[in-house]
Amino acid sequence: VTLRANQYVSGLALSMFGLGLSGLLGRRWEGIPLDHPLPEVTVLAPLGISLAVALWIVLYHTRWGIVLRTTGESPAAADAMGINVTLVRYLAVVFGGLLAGIAGGFLSVAYRPSWTEGMTAGIGWIVVALAIFAGWDPLKAIWTSLLFGVLFHLSFRLQTWIPPEPLQIMPFAFTIVVLTVGARRGGRVRQAAPEALGLPYVRGER
């Protein structure tokens, strides 16, 4: 944010760095099962849905939501209104990173019986496609996430009758379909996305 680097490139670089760092630090725990595995449905499921509803309320019915959306749509206009664009962006990045960390932690202790290097298998990137398909709307994201969850669950349940390889690619194939649909909807997707998404802000530049 402060260095005004390309946010897409820096985000990809941080993701690759985190993947390598987790593999380096986690080798001592690789293959060690949990003493008390979590149930399939934990408190995080209703908490996640409640959080999405709360985020929708905050974004569209509070002053902070107006500040955040204004900063995302037009940082220059937000700056002219006296909003600290850099601070708002940092807070948004930190909060988003916190939620991503919670999801990653859940993946490592509940989704798999034990930690293994590369266990996420790129699942986190699917969230980007789901956000696009949901039009950056937290309420719609609930349904798209549930749909993805059903597909992922089926990829395990159907392995009794179907070879696992085609089932394992099913969620990722769905992601490609989502991105294709989003591209065909073109204008609607662009209107839903924040205008300044991923763009660095420099005061005085247009």
Protein Blocks (a to p, Z undefined) as FASTA:
>chain_A
ZZopafklmmmmmmmmmmmmmmmmmmmmgoiacfbdcdfbdfklmmmmmmmmmmmmmmmm
cfklmmmmmmmmmmmlmmmnopafklmmmmmmmmmmmmmmmmmmmmmmmmpmbdcehkln
ommmmmmmmmmmnoopaklmmmmmmmmmmmmmmmmmmmmmpcfklmmmmmmmmmmmmmmm
mmmnmmmmmmmpcfkgoiacdehiZZ
